[in-house]
């Protein structure tokens, strides 16, 4: 069991931007010839990647933090389960509200889940379809 102070230290170290999954998507897109802006604060949800001329944005979500329905996202922590269940539910509600706001503003959005990064060729096709469609 991890002591509360140690757990706090661990949680503070979790990054909100420039994460490994986000960097993988950024490198892939750059290699495919796409150019983008990062973390636009003028758009709802501060999307990880914004393609201004195309009016499209991409969010790269961690499965646990954003409550994906995959094995990793469906895990419930053993300690402080009520807190984490509520936090993840609030994250999901916030994410949906941001996607709705973007849609209302005329922006297309794509959410890429951490678990989807394993199949690079499928990811490449998904990105191309979204950005060029």
N, C-alpha and C positions, 0 to 999 in steps of 0.2 A: 504494500500500500504506500502511495506517495503522500508525503506530508503536504498540508495546504499551501505552505510557502513555496515548496518545490513545484507543486502543481501550478501555482500562479506564475512562476518563472517560466515554466514550459509553455503555458498558454500565451504569455506575452511575446514569446519568440515566434508564434505563428504569424506569417506574413499575410497581408491582405492584397498586395500587388507584387508583380514581378516574381510570382511563384514558379516552380518548376513546370507545372502543366501549362501555365500561360506562356512561359518562355519557349516551350516546345512549339506551341501554336504560332507564336510570333516568328520563330525561325523558319517554320514550314511555309508560312505565308510570304515572308520576305524572299525565300528561295523560289517561290512560284511567281515572283514579280509584282506582288501586291504591295502597296504602300499605305500606311495607316497612321492615325494619331492615337496616343495612349491616354486612357483615363480621363476623358473629357468631362470636366466638372459642370459644364453647361448643359449636359444631357442627363435625363433621369437615370439614376443607378450608376453613374460614372462608368460607362462600359469599358471593358478592358481594351478593346480595339474599336476605333471608329473610322469608317470610310466615308469621309465627308461628301465627296462628289457623288457617291452612290447612294447616300442617305441610308447607310446600313451600319449596324453595330454587332459586335460579337462579345459575348460574356463567356469566360472560361470558369466553370464552377467546379469546386471540389464536391465530390459526392456526399461526404459526411456533412459538411457545413451547410449545404443547400438542400439536403434531404432528398437525394435522388432515390429511385426505387431499385437500385442495384444492391448487391450484397453489402458493399461497403457503406452505402448511404442508408441502408435499413438498420444498421447496427445501433443498438441503444447502449450508451455507456453504463457501466455497472455502478459507478459512483455518481451521485447527484443527478439521477436520471430525470427527475421532474424538471430541473433547471434546463437540461440540454434538450429535452423534448419540447419545452416551451420556446426555447431560443431558436431551434431549427424551424419550428412552426412559424415563428415571427419572420425568420429569414425568407421562408417560402412565400409568405404573404407579401412581404416587401418586394421580392423579386417579381411576382406576378403583377403587382401594382406598377412597378417600373416598366415592365414590358407593355402593359396597357397604355401608359403615358407615352411611351415611344411610338406605339402604333397610332395613337391619336395625333401625334405630331408628324406623322407620315414617314417614320423611320422603320425600316425592316430590321428585325433582330434575330439572332441565332444564339442558342445556348449550347455550348460544347461542354460535355461532362467529362470529368477526369477519367472515368472508366472507358470512354470512347477513344482515348488517345493511343490505345494499344494497337489498333488497326490503322496504320498510317495511310494506306492506299484508300481505304473507305473514307477517312477523314479528309484527305485531299479532294476526293470527289464531292463530298458534302460541302466543303468550302467553295469549290469552283461553282457548283450549282447555285449556292446561295449568293455569291458575289457577282456572278455573271448573268444570273437569271432575272 
